[in-house]
């Protein structure tokens, strides 16, 4: 599973729209869409994304550790 897939799955699990997640982390909705589609492999806002999705940075990057 890619970082984009983990972000998308966790976002859907938490019932958060791409636009809402983008607002929470200070990104554009299109950037969230690009991340989920696999066009961005190392987002600059990874810490903010992890906080917004209530999971660890390690889990988002590598799919390991508790999320």
N, C-alpha and C positions, 0 to 999 in steps of 0.2 A: 504494500500500500504506500502511496506517495504522500508527501506532506499536504498536497492539495486535497487528496482524498480524505485524509484525516481531518483537515479543517472543515471540509464540507460535511462529513459525517457528524462531527461534533456539533457544528452549527445547526444542522437539521435536528439532531437529538435535543438540543436546547431550544428549538423552535425560534431561532433568530434568523432574520432575513440577511441577505448579503449587504443591503443598504444599512441595516442597523449595526451589523458587525463593523462595517467600514466606518461608520460614525463613531463607534466606541473606541476604535484604534487609531483614528485620524488618517484614514486612507480613503480613496475613492472606491465606489462600488465596483467600478470596472477593474480595479486592481485586485479586489477580492475574487472577482470572476476569473481573472487571469491566473491567480494563484490556484484556485480550485481546478482550473483546466490544465494545470501543469506547465504554464508558460513562465512562472516565477518559481525558481527552485530554492532561493534563499532570501526570503522577505526581510527587509530591514526592521519591520515592526513585529518581529516574532515574539518578543517578550509581551508586548501589548496584546497581541492576538491570543497568546496563551492565557493571559489574565482574563480577557473577555470571554474565553471559552472554558475557563475554570479547569485548566489542565496544565501539565508541565511542558516547558520548552523542549525537554528531551523527548517526550512522547510525540510532540508535533514533528520534530526533526527525524527521529529514528524509529518511532513506533515502539519504543521500549519504556520501561518505568511506568509507574502508575499514572493514569490520566485522570 
